[in-house]
Each structure stands twice: as C-alpha cells, then as structure tokens.
Amino acid sequence: MSSLQLYNTRSRTTEPFKPLKAGKASIYLCGATVQSFPHIGHIRSGVNFDILRRWLTHSGFDTTFIRNVTDIDDKILQKSEIEKMPWWALAMKYEREFAASYAALNVLPPTYEPRATGHITQMIELMTLLIERGAAYAPGNGDVYLEVRKLTSYLTLSRQKLDDLLPADDAEEKFKKDPRDFALWKGAKPGEPSWPTPWGPGRPGWHLECSAMAHAYLGEDFDIHGGGLDLIFPHHENEIAQSEAAGYGFAKIWMHNAWVTTSGEKMSKSLGNTLQVKELLKSVRGIELRWYLGSAHYRSMLEFSPEALQESATAFRRIEAFLNNAQSILGKEIEPSLSPAVVAAFNNDLAVPEVLALISESLRAGNSAITSQDQKSIKSAASEIRGALAILGCDPFDSAFAQGGSEKNDKALDGVIALALEQRKAARDRKDFAASDAIRDGLAALGILIEDTAQGPRWSISPTEIG
C-alpha cells in the first residue's frame, strides 16, 4: 500500500512498511522514566518518532501512537530520597517537565500516554499467563522471574549469545534458577511502595510494564516499536521475550534512534544540567532546537556543541526569513506542498538529511526569485519548503510556535512595529538619518531585527531575546 521503507533493527534490513491493518498504523514508543529534568538526549527520541508519526499521518494512515511513562522504578525511589519528597510527587513533577519540553518542541501529544502504576492489573494478568505457560516462576519471596533458558528464541534483537551474558543485576541470584533470568516483579522491601499480587506484595520490574501496556492499547500484534539505541538490550530484548513467551506476536518492526553525543561519547550525566531542554531554550527558540535535534538521520549519532546548535539555528532563521518575505510579497498565506523528491526522501527510512538538502535548493531558488521578482517561482519554492517543514514539525507558521501568545497580541505587535517602521521611513525621507538609526537601534534593543530589502523593510524577532 505504501512505498515507505523502514530499517528494522531485528532483521538488520530496510523493509517496506506493510501495516497489519490496511490504512492504519500502530506505534509504541518507550517514553521517559520521570526522575529528573529532561535533556536533549531524552527529547531527541520524541522528535525523531514525531517525524515518523507525522509522515505516516500525511501518507494517509490512521495512526495510533502510544508513549508510556515509567513512574515507578529504582531511580525514582532513590531520587525521592535525595529530594525528600514522596516518590509519586517526584514522578509527577518530572512528568510535567517532560510534557513541557515536548510541547516547547512541538512534539505532538501521544494518542494515549499510559503510566506504569496505572496498569498493575494488566501486569498481574500477564505474569499469571507466563507462569501458566511454564515460562515464568515465583520462588516464594515475592519476586517473579522469566526463565530465559525455556524460551524458544531469545536475543534475536541484539544477536548476543545467552551464555555470554552477565547476570541480570535486578534481584538476588539465590532465588533464580539461572542468574540471567530477569525480574518481572520485585517483592516488597521495607519503606517501598507495593501492590498486592497472588505471589505477595511488590512492584513491577522495568520490562514488564511495556509488554503489558503495549498489549492493553495495541493488542497482541502491532506495527512499530521504537526507542533509543541503548534500549535494545536488555529492555527491548526482554520485552520481546516476555511477550512472545505469552504467545503474542508483538512488534513487527523495531526502530531505534541513535544518541546525542558530546566529544564522541554518549551524553554524560555531568553535562546534564547544561543540556537540559529548559536551559537550552534560553539561547534558542523551541523551533530552532527541534530543527537541530531532527537534522541528523535518526539512526546517526548527533554530536552536540553550543557552536553547532547556534549554526543550526542561524541556518533555520534564513529559511524562516525567506518564508516571511515570500508571504509578504505574495500577500497571502503560502499553501504547503511536497515535491516528489521530498516524498521519496521521507519514504527512504525518513532520510531527513536528504530533505534538508532539498530545502536548501528550494531556498536558493526562492531567494533568486525574490531578486528577479518572479512571483510564480517564489510561491513554488516557499510552498515546497513549508510542506517539508510541516513534516519536520518546524513550520514557523504553526500556531504551536506563535510568539505573541495570542492572536490579539500578535496583531498588536505587528501594528506597533509597522508604526515604528513608518516613522523610520519618514525620518529617512527627510534625511534625518540619526532619527532613522535611533528607531532601528531601539527596535534592535527590544529584540526586533530590521532588514532593508528591495521590497522594503522586513522584521524578525531575535531568538536571543526570548525568555
């Protein structure tokens, strides 16, 4: 049905996307463990899979997109002790921070966003099924483990050998039949939150929640499972193990985005504060940070540096300036469209770098058309650029990136600047260049940049003045 080709981590090949149900697409994305402020390493996954979702929707698929929230685990319990607040309050605090960061970068809300603690019943049902099928066991201490040596297939995603694995460091080995068996459920410990089960009170293991929630919202089989490269093992490998052991087909295509790196290494916790989304949004706008995070192919590492971020933001501003100029010249809103080349690039495993190259070509053609006052070519270039930006989630005319806060405020800002530009023009006409420069410099001090063009002055808001 679709010409979309996607790289499947499990098969190590690029495959045509053939949905399980005609005209529909189902995606499960591993979301945040909400125990700290989000940094760009976390949010890159959200941006990458948001582009996939937008492309599937544009391609005509009715898309169901699930992104979970892990709101109970060891890290959350440890952090709650450090911050001296209840674990559930800490989880909610950081869940809201993630939501704010997603919104600032125009990542569409998921169709459903289930929390682990809201699906304990489904987890108990899954464990019961696994024990009945002989794939899991409860040793009597409140824990429940998956017995990996009983699996007909294991490690098909990471392609490791079972005997080469280190012990699963999630519970005491003395209760396990094999040290590589992993915990589906952890028996209660003093002072920790717990929920009742047939095997004793406790809390979920990390891997169990995703299998249970994917099944609850997408069924036994679904199209695409996504997440970061670091989740391939053990998390995704163990999701497959417990889901297939339960008799589910589970995900057909596995997609993984690469890391944000610094100095060639995975982004370290020591740099986490400076690379938090809320901190970076003090120097660039949300649309510019999204443009940067989405600029590399999702399977390629993205090497972060402040200089690279600023260069990327400057490049985006040139595109934005052209679109503003084109709309002003044409006197009407530019309708987005997609060129066949852009369609082919998105269908080629979301080849965003190819799309950016095509945008650059259209930008050069559009700016040349402005110089020659070729309105037909201006319209064509602007339309194709805006169409591509919409899929990338970086359309500057998208209301998600409105700078005025409301339509009324936007109109007021437009009117005030237009009045200032009229006064500047009057000063220039009477050759009072000191007054003209003073108006320009006064606007610049407020973050309003003026560009004089053959068609008249254009203005834009300096991103360094935001916040």
C-alpha positions as CSV (number, residue, x, y, z in Angstrom):
1,M,0.0,0.0,0.0
2,S,2.8,2.4,0.9
3,S,6.2,3.0,-0.6
4,L,7.6,3.8,2.8
5,Q,10.7,1.8,3.7
6,L,11.9,1.5,7.3
7,Y,15.0,0.0,8.8
8,N,14.1,-2.9,11.1
9,T,16.7,-3.5,13.9
10,R,15.6,-7.1,14.3
11,S,16.2,-8.1,10.7
12,R,19.1,-5.6,10.1
13,T,17.4,-4.7,6.8
14,T,15.3,-1.9,5.3
15,E,11.8,-3.2,4.7
16,P,8.6,-1.9,3.1
17,F,6.1,-0.8,5.7
18,K,3.2,-3.2,5.5
19,P,0.7,-2.4,8.2
20,L,-1.1,-5.2,10.0
21,K,-4.4,-3.4,9.3
22,A,-4.9,-1.6,6.0
23,G,-4.9,2.1,6.3
24,K,-3.9,2.0,10.0
25,A,-0.5,2.3,11.8
26,S,0.2,1.4,15.4
27,I,3.3,2.6,17.2
28,Y,4.6,2.0,20.8
29,L,7.5,4.3,21.9
30,C,9.3,3.8,25.1
31,G,8.9,7.1,27.0
32,A,10.5,8.7,29.9
33,T,11.5,7.4,33.3
34,V,10.5,10.5,35.1
35,Q,13.2,11.0,37.7
36,S,15.0,14.2,36.5
37,F,14.7,17.2,34.2
38,P,14.7,16.2,30.5
39,H,17.8,16.8,28.5
40,I,18.2,16.7,24.7
41,G,19.3,13.1,24.8
42,H,15.9,12.2,26.1
43,I,13.9,14.5,23.8
44,R,15.7,13.5,20.6
45,S,13.7,10.3,20.6
46,G,10.5,12.2,20.9
47,V,11.4,14.4,18.0
48,N,12.5,11.5,15.7
49,F,9.4,9.5,16.3
50,D,7.2,12.5,16.0
51,I,8.6,12.9,12.4
52,L,7.7,9.3,11.7
53,R,4.2,9.8,13.1
54,R,3.6,13.0,11.0
55,W,4.8,11.2,7.9
56,L,2.6,8.2,8.5
57,T,-0.4,10.5,9.0
58,H,0.5,12.6,5.9
59,S,0.7,9.3,4.0
60,G,-2.9,8.5,4.8
61,F,-2.5,6.2,7.8
62,D,-4.8,6.4,10.8
63,T,-2.1,6.3,13.3
64,T,-2.3,5.3,17.0
65,F,0.7,6.4,18.9
66,I,1.5,5.2,22.4
67,R,4.2,6.7,24.5
68,N,4.4,5.4,28.1
69,V,5.6,7.0,31.3
70,T,7.7,4.9,33.8
71,D,6.6,6.4,37.1
72,I,8.0,3.8,39.5
73,D,11.4,2.2,39.5
74,D,14.7,2.1,41.5
75,K,15.9,5.5,40.1
76,I,12.7,7.3,41.1
77,L,12.8,5.8,44.6
78,Q,16.4,6.8,45.0
79,K,15.8,10.4,43.7
80,S,12.8,10.8,46.0
81,E,15.1,10.2,49.0
82,I,17.5,12.8,47.7
83,E,14.8,15.4,47.0
84,K,13.0,14.5,50.2
85,M,9.6,14.1,48.6
86,P,7.2,11.2,48.1
87,W,8.0,9.1,45.1
88,W,4.7,9.8,43.4
89,A,5.1,13.5,43.8
90,L,8.6,13.4,42.3
91,A,7.4,11.4,39.4
92,M,4.6,13.8,38.7
93,K,7.0,16.8,39.0
94,Y,9.3,15.4,36.3
95,E,6.4,14.1,34.1
96,R,5.2,17.7,33.9
97,E,8.7,18.8,33.0
98,F,8.8,16.3,30.1
99,A,5.4,17.4,28.9
100,A,6.5,21.0,28.9
101,S,9.7,20.1,26.9
102,Y,7.7,18.1,24.4
103,A,5.3,20.9,23.9
104,A,8.0,23.5,23.5
105,L,9.5,21.5,20.7
106,N,6.1,20.9,19.1
107,V,6.1,17.1,19.7
108,L,2.5,16.1,19.2
109,P,0.8,14.5,22.3
110,P,0.5,10.7,22.0
111,T,-2.8,9.2,21.3
112,Y,-2.6,7.6,24.8
113,E,0.2,8.1,27.4
114,P,-0.2,5.3,30.0
115,R,1.6,5.3,33.3
116,A,3.1,2.1,34.7
117,T,1.4,2.4,38.0
118,G,-2.0,2.6,36.3
119,H,-1.6,-0.8,34.8
120,I,-0.7,-3.2,37.6
121,T,-3.8,-5.3,36.9
122,Q,-2.6,-5.9,33.3
123,M,0.9,-6.8,34.6
124,I,-0.5,-9.4,37.1
125,E,-2.6,-10.9,34.3
126,L,0.5,-11.2,32.1
127,M,2.6,-12.8,34.8
128,T,-0.2,-15.2,35.5
129,L,-0.3,-16.2,31.9
130,L,3.5,-16.6,31.8
131,I,3.5,-18.9,34.8
132,E,0.7,-21.0,33.4
133,R,2.7,-21.4,30.2
134,G,5.8,-22.5,32.1
135,A,7.9,-19.5,31.1
136,A,8.0,-17.8,34.5
137,Y,8.2,-18.8,38.1
138,A,7.7,-17.4,41.6
139,P,10.3,-18.6,44.1
140,G,8.2,-17.6,47.1
141,N,10.0,-14.4,48.2
142,G,7.5,-12.1,46.3
143,D,9.6,-12.0,43.1
144,V,8.6,-13.4,39.8
145,Y,11.2,-14.2,37.1
146,L,11.2,-15.1,33.4
147,E,13.1,-18.3,32.8
148,V,15.2,-17.4,29.8
149,R,16.5,-20.9,29.0
150,K,13.0,-22.1,28.4
151,L,12.5,-19.5,25.6
152,T,12.4,-20.9,22.1
153,S,14.0,-17.7,20.9
154,Y,15.9,-15.0,22.9
155,L,18.4,-12.2,22.0
156,T,17.1,-12.0,18.4
157,L,17.3,-8.2,18.6
158,S,20.8,-7.8,19.9
159,R,22.1,-11.1,18.5
160,Q,24.1,-11.9,21.6
161,K,24.7,-15.4,23.0
162,L,22.9,-16.3,26.2
163,D,26.0,-17.9,27.8
164,D,27.9,-14.7,27.1
165,L,25.5,-12.5,29.1
166,L,26.4,-11.2,32.5
167,P,23.9,-12.0,35.3
168,A,20.8,-9.8,35.3
169,D,21.5,-7.3,38.1
170,D,18.0,-6.8,39.3
171,A,17.5,-9.2,42.2
172,E,19.3,-11.7,44.5
173,E,20.7,-14.5,42.4
174,K,20.0,-17.1,45.1
175,F,16.3,-17.0,44.2
176,K,16.9,-17.5,40.4
177,K,17.2,-20.7,38.5
178,D,19.7,-19.0,36.2
179,P,21.5,-15.7,37.0
180,R,20.4,-14.4,33.6
181,D,16.7,-14.8,34.4
182,F,15.2,-11.3,34.8
183,A,12.7,-10.0,37.2
184,L,9.1,-9.5,36.1
185,W,8.1,-8.4,39.6
186,K,10.1,-7.4,42.7
187,G,8.9,-8.4,46.1
188,A,8.2,-5.6,48.6
189,K,11.0,-4.1,50.7
190,P,10.5,-2.1,53.9
191,G,9.6,1.5,53.2
192,E,9.0,1.0,49.4
193,P,5.7,1.3,47.6
194,S,4.0,-2.0,46.8
195,W,0.9,-3.6,45.2
196,P,-0.8,-6.9,46.1
197,T,-0.4,-9.9,43.9
198,P,-1.0,-13.7,44.2
199,W,2.7,-14.1,44.9
200,G,3.0,-11.4,47.5
201,P,3.2,-7.6,47.6
202,G,5.7,-5.8,45.4
203,R,6.3,-3.6,42.4
204,P,6.9,-4.0,38.7
205,G,10.1,-4.9,37.0
206,W,11.2,-2.4,34.3
207,H,10.5,-4.6,31.3
208,L,7.1,-6.0,32.3
209,E,5.3,-2.7,32.1
210,C,5.9,-2.1,28.4
211,S,4.7,-5.5,27.3
212,A,1.5,-5.1,29.5
213,M,0.7,-1.6,28.2
214,A,1.5,-2.3,24.6
215,H,-0.9,-5.3,24.8
216,A,-3.6,-3.2,26.5
217,Y,-3.6,-0.4,23.9
218,L,-2.4,-2.0,20.7
219,G,-3.2,-5.7,21.1
220,E,-1.1,-8.8,20.7
221,D,0.4,-7.6,17.4
222,F,1.3,-4.1,16.3
223,D,3.3,-2.4,13.6
224,I,6.3,-0.5,15.1
225,H,8.1,-0.4,18.4
226,G,10.6,2.5,18.9
227,G,13.1,3.8,21.4
228,G,16.7,4.8,21.9
229,L,19.6,2.7,20.8
230,D,20.6,2.0,24.4
231,L,17.2,0.2,25.0
232,I,18.0,-2.7,22.6
233,F,19.4,-4.7,25.5
234,P,18.2,-5.5,28.0
235,H,14.9,-3.6,27.8
236,H,13.6,-4.3,24.3
237,E,15.1,-7.8,24.3
238,N,13.3,-8.7,27.4
239,E,10.0,-7.1,26.2
240,I,10.2,-9.5,23.2
241,A,11.0,-12.4,25.5
242,Q,8.1,-12.0,27.9
243,S,5.6,-11.0,25.1
244,E,6.4,-13.9,22.8
245,A,6.5,-16.3,25.7
246,A,2.9,-15.2,26.4
247,G,2.0,-16.1,22.8
248,Y,1.9,-12.5,21.4
249,G,3.3,-11.7,18.0
250,F,4.3,-8.3,19.4
251,A,6.0,-5.7,17.3
252,K,6.7,-6.3,13.6
253,I,9.3,-3.5,13.1
254,W,11.8,-2.3,15.7
255,M,13.2,1.2,15.2
256,H,16.0,2.8,17.3
257,N,17.2,6.3,17.3
258,A,20.9,7.0,18.0
259,W,22.3,9.0,20.8
260,V,23.2,12.7,21.3
261,T,26.9,12.6,21.9
262,T,29.4,15.0,23.3
263,S,33.1,14.6,22.4
264,G,32.2,11.3,20.7
265,E,30.7,9.8,23.9
266,K,27.1,9.3,24.9
267,M,25.9,12.4,26.7
268,S,27.1,12.1,30.3
269,K,25.2,12.9,33.4
270,S,27.9,15.5,34.3
271,L,26.7,17.6,31.4
272,G,23.0,17.0,32.0
273,N,22.3,20.4,33.7
274,T,23.7,22.5,30.8
275,L,22.0,20.3,28.2
276,Q,18.6,20.3,29.8
277,V,15.9,21.4,27.4
278,K,14.8,24.3,29.6
279,E,18.4,25.6,29.8
280,L,19.0,25.4,26.0
281,L,15.6,27.2,25.4
282,K,17.2,30.3,27.0
283,S,19.5,30.6,24.0
284,V,17.4,29.3,21.1
285,R,13.7,29.0,20.4
286,G,11.9,25.7,20.6
287,I,11.5,25.6,16.8
288,E,15.3,26.0,16.4
289,L,16.1,23.3,19.0
290,R,13.8,20.9,17.3
291,W,15.3,21.7,13.9
292,Y,18.7,20.9,15.3
293,L,17.7,17.7,17.0
294,G,15.8,16.5,13.9
295,S,18.6,17.4,11.5
296,A,20.6,14.2,11.6
297,H,19.2,10.9,10.4
298,Y,17.5,9.2,13.3
299,R,20.0,6.3,13.2
300,S,23.0,8.6,13.2
301,M,24.7,10.0,16.2
302,L,24.2,13.7,16.8
303,E,27.3,15.4,18.1
304,F,26.3,18.3,20.3
305,S,28.2,21.5,20.8
306,P,26.9,25.0,21.5
307,E,28.5,26.2,18.3
308,A,26.7,23.5,16.2
309,L,23.4,24.5,17.8
310,Q,23.9,28.2,17.1
311,E,25.0,27.4,13.5
312,S,21.9,25.3,13.0
313,A,19.6,28.0,14.5
314,T,21.2,30.6,12.2
315,A,20.5,28.4,9.1
316,F,16.9,27.9,10.2
317,R,16.4,31.7,10.6
318,R,17.4,32.1,6.9
319,I,14.7,29.7,5.9
320,E,12.2,31.5,8.2
321,A,13.2,34.9,6.8
322,F,12.6,33.7,3.3
323,L,9.2,32.4,4.1
324,N,8.2,35.6,5.9
325,N,9.5,37.7,2.9
326,A,7.7,35.4,0.4
327,Q,4.4,35.7,2.2
328,S,4.7,39.4,2.4
329,I,5.5,39.7,-1.3
330,L,2.7,37.3,-2.3
331,G,0.2,39.0,0.1
332,K,-1.4,35.7,1.2
333,E,-0.7,32.6,3.2
334,I,1.6,30.1,1.5
335,E,-0.1,26.7,1.0
336,P,2.3,23.8,1.8
337,S,3.1,21.2,-0.8
338,L,5.6,18.3,-1.1
339,S,7.8,17.8,-4.1
340,P,8.3,14.2,-5.4
341,A,11.9,14.4,-4.3
342,V,11.0,15.2,-0.7
343,V,8.3,12.5,-0.7
344,A,11.0,10.0,-1.9
345,A,13.4,11.1,0.8
346,F,10.9,10.7,3.6
347,N,9.9,7.3,2.2
348,N,13.6,6.3,2.3
349,D,13.7,5.4,6.0
350,L,13.0,9.1,6.9
351,A,16.1,10.4,5.2
352,V,15.9,13.9,6.8
353,P,19.4,15.0,5.7
354,E,18.2,14.5,2.1
355,V,15.1,16.6,2.9
356,L,17.3,19.3,4.3
357,A,19.4,19.4,1.2
358,L,16.3,19.8,-0.9
359,I,15.1,22.6,1.3
360,S,18.4,24.3,0.8
361,E,18.0,24.0,-3.0
362,S,14.5,25.5,-2.8
363,L,15.8,28.3,-0.6
364,R,18.4,29.3,-3.1
365,A,15.9,29.2,-5.9
366,G,13.4,31.2,-3.8
367,N,15.8,33.9,-2.9
368,S,16.9,34.2,-6.5
369,A,13.2,34.5,-7.5
370,I,12.8,37.4,-4.9
371,T,15.7,39.2,-6.5
372,S,14.2,38.8,-10.0
373,Q,10.7,39.4,-8.7
374,D,9.4,36.1,-10.1
375,Q,6.3,35.6,-8.0
376,K,5.5,32.2,-9.5
377,S,8.9,30.8,-8.6
378,I,8.7,32.5,-5.1
379,K,5.4,30.7,-4.5
380,S,6.7,27.3,-5.7
381,A,9.8,27.4,-3.6
382,A,8.0,28.7,-0.5
383,S,5.2,26.1,-0.8
384,E,7.7,23.2,-1.1
385,I,9.8,24.5,1.9
386,R,6.7,24.9,4.1
387,G,5.5,21.4,3.1
388,A,8.7,19.8,4.2
389,L,8.9,21.8,7.4
390,A,5.4,20.7,8.4
391,I,6.5,17.1,8.4
392,L,9.7,18.0,10.3
393,G,7.5,19.8,12.8
394,C,9.3,23.1,12.1
395,D,6.7,25.1,10.2
396,P,7.2,28.7,11.5
397,F,3.6,29.5,10.7
398,D,2.4,26.6,13.0
399,S,0.4,28.1,15.9
400,A,2.5,25.9,18.3
401,F,5.3,28.3,17.7
402,A,3.3,31.6,17.8
403,Q,5.5,34.2,19.5
404,G,2.8,36.6,20.6
405,G,0.9,34.2,22.9
406,S,-2.4,35.1,21.3
407,E,-3.8,36.4,18.0
408,K,-4.8,39.7,19.6
409,N,-1.2,40.2,20.9
410,D,0.3,39.2,17.6
411,K,-1.8,41.8,15.8
412,A,-0.9,44.4,18.3
413,L,2.8,43.7,17.9
414,D,2.5,43.8,14.1
415,G,0.8,47.2,14.4
416,V,3.3,48.7,16.8
417,I,6.3,47.6,14.6
418,A,4.6,48.8,11.4
419,L,4.1,52.2,13.1
420,A,7.8,52.3,14.1
421,L,8.8,51.4,10.5
422,E,6.6,54.2,9.1
423,Q,8.3,56.7,11.4
424,R,11.7,55.4,10.4
425,K,10.8,55.7,6.7
426,A,9.6,59.3,7.3
427,A,12.9,60.1,9.0
428,R,14.9,58.7,6.1
429,D,12.7,60.6,3.6
430,R,13.6,63.8,5.3
431,K,17.2,62.7,5.5
432,D,17.2,62.6,9.3
433,F,19.4,59.5,9.4
434,A,20.2,60.0,13.1
435,A,16.5,59.5,13.9
436,S,16.2,56.6,11.5
437,D,19.1,54.8,13.1
438,A,17.8,55.5,16.6
439,I,14.5,53.8,15.7
440,R,16.3,50.9,14.2
441,D,18.6,50.6,17.2
442,G,15.7,51.0,19.6
443,L,13.9,48.1,18.0
444,A,17.1,46.0,18.0
445,A,17.5,46.6,21.7
446,L,14.0,45.1,22.1
447,G,15.0,42.1,20.1
448,I,13.3,43.2,16.8
449,L,15.8,42.9,13.9
450,I,15.2,45.1,10.8
451,E,16.4,44.0,7.3
452,D,16.2,46.5,4.5
453,T,15.4,44.8,1.1
454,A,14.4,45.9,-2.4
455,Q,10.8,45.3,-1.5
456,G,11.0,47.3,1.7
457,P,12.0,46.7,5.4
458,R,11.3,43.2,6.9
459,W,11.4,42.5,10.6
460,S,12.0,39.4,12.7
461,I,12.4,38.6,16.4
462,S,15.9,37.8,17.6
463,P,15.9,34.4,19.4
464,T,18.5,35.6,21.9
465,E,15.8,37.9,23.4
466,I,13.4,35.1,24.1
467,G,12.7,34.2,27.7
